[in-house]
Amino acid sequence: MLVDKLLLYVFGPLVFAAALLVIATGIRRAIARFRSRPTPDQIRATYDAYLRRLLNPQPDAVERELGKLLPEKLLRLYEDKSAIQTVGFQLEKPGKNRWSPKRWQVYCFEPLDLESLNNLPYEEELGPGFCFAATGRGSWYWIAASDQRARDSSVIYLDYDGGGSHGETVADSLEEFLNLPRAPLK
């Protein structure tokens, strides 16, 4: 009986302290999660900064960093302010079965600047290039840069979401990619 009381006096406060620690940690995480949500003003500021970067491309800086030249068609795309602001669509490429086309989601176009170049994926085996559009799900559309300015280049899908299409050619040219039939994202 003395041993039971001794265990209660020794381990009782430890169990109580551990329970309080678990509760306090849970409350702290809930508060941190609530506080970390961006405010509407922060969301607007982030969007405005993205839009400023998108509408003010810096191809010369990107090409200097790459040590290669981007295709002419990509540069013209960024000159078309309305086209580059198009968001939230999917491209439908006819496949082997005409009743079920291959669908390629495009969430947004990436700003053509050094920040995007340095923050977006780089594929060693593909060489220098630029991820010009994103799916919003951890995947991008990439176009190659070259020693001489090419008129156009094929569009490669970089799938970091585990969908199995990594490295697949979406279109033989950016022209073809941009002219594929479009539908709203589902």
Buried (B, 14 or more C-beta within 10 A) or exposed (E): EEEEEEEEEEEEEEEEEEEEEEEEEEEEEEEEEEEEEEEEEEEEEEEEEBEEBBEEBBBEEBBEBBEBBBBBBBBEBBEEEEEBEBEEBBBBBEEEEEEEBBBBBBBBBBBBBBEBBEEBEBBEEBEBBBBBBBBBEEBBBBBBBBEEEBEBBBBBBBBEEEEEBBEBEBBEBBBBBBEBEEEEEE
